[in-house]
Amino acid sequence: MRNSSKKRAASPKAKQRASVAFRMNILFFSIFLLFSILILRLGFLQIVKGENFVRILERTEEVPVNTSVPRGRIYDSVGRVLVDNEPQNAITYTKLQTTKQQEMMTIAEKLATMIKKEPGDVTLRDRQDHWISLHKEEADDKVSKKEIDKMVADETLSAGDIQSQIDRLVRERITEKELEGLTEQQLEVLAIYREMASGYALSPQIIKSDDVTPEEFARVSEHLGEMIGVNTTTDWVRVPKSSLAILGRTTSPKQGIPNSKINYFLARDYTRNDRVGRSYIEQQYEEILQGQKSVVKNITDGKGTVMETESVFEGQPGKDLVLTIDSEIQAKMESLVEAKMIEMKQQNGSNLFDRAFVVIMDPYTGEIISMVGKQFGQDPETKKRVINDYAYGTFTTAYEVGSIIKPATLLTGYDQGVIQLNEVMIDEPIKIGKLGIPKSSVFNRSSRIQMSDLLAIEKSSNVYMFKVGFRLADAIYKYEQSMSIDTGAFSVLRNSYAQFGLGVQTGIDLPGETTGVTGLGDLPGNLMDLTIGQYDTYTPLQMAQYVSTIANDGYRIKPHVVKEIREPSSDGKTMGSLVTEISPTVLNRIHNSQTQIDQIKRGMSRVYFGSQGSAKSYFGDAPYDAAGKTGTAQVVYSGPERVNSGDATINSTHIGFAPFDNPEIAYAVMIPWAPYYNGQYESTGTILAREVVDAYFEIQKKNGTAEQSESPTLIPIKPALSETEIEEDTENTIE
């Protein structure tokens, strides 16, 4: 009996039952263990980390919000307002992350009963989409079931492609009559909705800021609690008080950040609809003028809905800029240039002439006192000729400058040891090879004249400069014989010219500066043209920096148009405290000795007052001591009138500085494509230069006493020289 019992215990079925029981115990134990871990984990999350998760669910985030703080003002050198701000009432809408289209449409409908919004910016696509939203059943009927089935059967089309095709067909089949059925009220709602939808989450979008009436402002203010996201605030409009182009322009809120700079500005906490500087001073000093936006803390729930806003930082207006330009001097120089242009346009051979430039700078500080560029244009409405501001052309366009480059050519010769002070050479017609016509000085077409370096500057000898170039190129010249040159002479000359700022960037604190065009040939004739300024091209600003370098004994100073950065005015009557004063920046000193520089200065003085000076008839009776150099470049036309490209013309130029012993100003005049008739031309650049220098000293004499009496610490804000206001550009798009 005992044996049979043992046998049953050892049977396979008994073993299987024991194994199952063991496994079930393990399973139950594992389940118990997992639940224990889960309970412990839940307890940990709720008890230990619970408060942290509550804070996350009710998180706060600081979001910089554009409240349109006023940009910094721009003043001239004595405190006259050049660019101001004008406050105006504005109605804005801030879209939340969770805002739905229908919610915005409902708010737009309410706003339309309170404000007047012209539907001028509403596009055809906007009208079509709005019609669809108002007539859903009619819109669905525009595309038949058969057409939809055919699209679905096309395996190459995704669901998104099918919907896009349906939407396109619906829009195409909306008739003009149906669109005309949209009422004025519906179009007004659409115009408001369009502005609301174009904004970005948590960034106020201006719905209306132009001509918001007090009644509209009050009505909206009374109902803000009914329209989540709507606010009444103050917007600031940029008001230029001068037509000076280098002041630059800003974008409007509609334009926002230029497409080409979106990443740059977004990385600096700008929003897409921020007003930013888009050209010249407004662009160059954007971060100073912009100010600091308000920061608000948006208290959100777990779904991202803003429950409350709390001000963290109220923002600061942009800092003010004080320019180096004196608007009284600027206005006088502009009037002189315009008068000269009108006079020149009445002369024979003036069909190509369309622009003129004058730059005046302090040779020791680099301050631009006046920067004038004028260009003929056409009034788009009357089609009459007008003169437009083209001041930026002084550093964005370049021309052959002619004989004003000769002082730099001689200084290069001195530095390279190929000529000595007071060295005499023969001025005579130069002819290389049998072909072509001789090159000569204007005053000597056929004879041989002894010429010193000083006389070469005084009379403007071309041949003296040619021979300096030959020596730089280790060339042996013989009349009507071919000549080989060391082409390295081109680099020697250009590197030397660059010391003065010719052919390189001047460093002006304005964007878009060009360096000019370098000629590509390396023939002997090209080298000769290079030595007299008829090969490479240079900007009017480079000309001014060049003569400044000579005037201040060889130091090339970086030019600048901003003199000071100041805090905003606290009372609107005096300028704010000084933040930064722009100090002179020495870029380099030329390689020449002081003795060599003084020699060139004497030669330039003789241009005005020497017995054979090329400008004696214009400057010989000047009541001030000065020095300069005349220039005329015989060129081929390369301007906007393409039909005249290649026509022979001249550039009339002039550089100088005054007074001679302690220069206050260095000046440059460039008149491209000046009147040129039957091979005859007038020294218009020199005539204009005399008028410019006379006018400068007359204004300085008149204002001298008043300027000395002003307080050095409390600088009064003065009204603009002209009450003319230049309208802000409000185009919708900008690249």
Order of alpha helices (4+ residues) and beta strands (2+ residues): alpha-alpha-alpha-beta-beta-beta-alpha-alpha-alpha-alpha-alpha-alpha-alpha-beta-alpha-beta-alpha-alpha-alpha-beta-beta-beta-alpha-beta-beta-beta-alpha-alpha-beta-beta-alpha-alpha-alpha-alpha-alpha-beta-beta-beta-beta-alpha-alpha-beta-beta-beta-alpha
